[in-house]
Amino acid sequence: MRNVIQFGCLFKAAGCTLNFLSDTNQLQVVDFPDAKEKFVMDALNEIDQFEDTATFGDGLVAIPLADLIDGNPTSLSEILRLQILETSGIMHHGFWVNQIIQHVKTTRSWHSSDEPNVCTKFGEICTKRGIERNPHKRGRPSNRSPDEFHMMKASGISRENLVTPGLEALTVSIDRVLLVSRPPIYSNWKLDRLDETELQAIMDRIQKELKVREDNQAQT
């Protein structure tokens, strides 16, 4: 099973069941929603080609992200797991922080090549990116020619940062209702662009916050 510790929050937010192996400090995907099988399997196959870019922070949140530890249901309570994820900044009021999800997707996706000036891991997906402008992606397109990727340097063949199609599709599959910007800026929300489910989610969050404030006022 592949170690997904550097992308743990992406898989968890996408609805996957995760298992933490205490003897190897690895995080595995052991189950996933049927509707997302292709997204998950494609992402796992791509991650197999990535370098290990896991940070210390990824290791800290691996256990609270995991539903299982060494194959057994975690002994951590849901409240404790949520508190750790909230404190780490991955979640906010029970929702996944979109900026963190996007940051993890982008900064952890590095890969190498066995030969210079070509990509032996992802082929033209890597070396021909930016030649055709993708209207769905932000930022400036690459102006490098295909043979300018994985250049040979004094330290060896250079690595490349690439958000692969499967990893992108997995991230896009995360329900928007589960995502939040931190801090929430309600004035910037385009309410007319949200569907009925998303509007109801916002209403539920507002009502929940009002209830908490009413309870706090009643106790004082």
ABEGO torsion letter per residue (X at the ends): XBBAAAAAAAAAAAGBBBBBBAAAGBBBBABBBAAAAAAAAAAAAAAAABBBABBAAAAAAAAAABABBGGBBBABBAAAAAAAAAAAGABBGGBBBAAAAAAAAAAABBBBBABBGBBAAAEAAAAABGABBBAABBEBBBABBAAABGBBBAAEBBBBBBBBAAAAAAAAABBAAABBBOBBBAAABBAAABBAAAAAAAAAAAAAAAAAAAAAAAAX
